């Protein structure tokens, strides 16, 4: 899915630059919040007929990439002092 056509996009002219599902004005955070509040993927597909299952899964992938930790080695920090 990485780099695919379902990858969320940002455009300053659409939804104030929020990450949206490609080809829509549906913000990624809206989909993730609805899922967190108990909606299922099937619920969302019924509510948003223009979305596909891959669009919704791409939201998870996008969130995971934002949450991924970046580790800085301790040695690098001690050398900066």
Secondary structure, 3 states (H helix, E strand, C coil): CCCCCCCCECECCEHHHCCECCCCCCEHHHHHHHHHCCCCHHHHHHHCCCCCHHHHHHHHHHHHHHHCCCCCCHHHHHHHC
